[in-house]
Amino acid sequence: VVSNHQSIADIPIIGANLPINIRVLAKKELFMIPVLGQAMWLYDFVAIDRKNRRSAVKSLEIAKKKMKHCSYLVFPEGTRSRDGHVGKFKSGALILAENSCKILPVAMIGADKILKTGEFDVHSGEVRVKIFPPTQIVENESRQELAERLNKLISDYIESEQS
């Protein structure tokens, strides 16, 4: 599952809208937060050390092995959007999409208004979730090209809905 990233509420929002067994690739710093970190370990999320390439590759290999039993949610922007617009997708986590794996693109609008960055107060509002048809890497497509294609699909949808 590949989605834009607006809020820490993204994970439960996507989880509530997809009837599949999902785990998340998350930056290792989140695992240090009391209660949240313990829950992430409990739910078998995979920690990624974004500052250590060798460690990140090992984490991706662990996630790949676990994909026999679950799907992974990745946020290729690498961080939450500060303005609601979709940032450039990085291709690293898309290594999980190799080997003919299906990719489910998801776009979210409004999660950043429900739970704002730096706040823990949940605000009322509407979150729209668009689940696109599954896709996969096409023949001779690089991970970077895949990242650009998914970025365009999701960002074009969000821009058209916000206009």
Phi, psi and omega in degrees: 000126181240125184220158168289162187234116182243331191201162173290349176282351183303317184297307179294329178295312180294317179302323180286340183260352181238122181276051179229161180281105186248140168239169185232141167271123184224150179299142188300332181300329181293334180287349180271349182282125180306144182069303179300312181299316179296320178296321180295318176295317181300320180274010172065034173291160180249127180276134178245126174268099185289348180264353182233099185303316181298316178295320179297319179297319177298318179297320178295324177294321176298314180298319179302316180296322181287344183293353174293337186242352183201170175254158178245138174264127177233147176245091187295348175293333178087345179201166180287146176289137179270341186235009180087347178274152181279127177279175179295135178278135172270155186261350187306306183292343180287357173301334178294340182275355180289169181068042174062024178289139176280145181242132179250103178284139180225137176241138177236140176230128174103349180297330180291342178270334181285314180225097186285150179304131178084358180244158174241002176277128178271128180257153177283156180160182183249134173243127177254133180239124177249120178255115182277163175298147178300150178222179173205173178297132177272161184307132179065015178273129178281165176298324179296318178295321176298315179301317180294321181293315179293321178300315181296315180302309183289314182292322177299318180296312183297316179299319181293327180281333182272349181285000000 
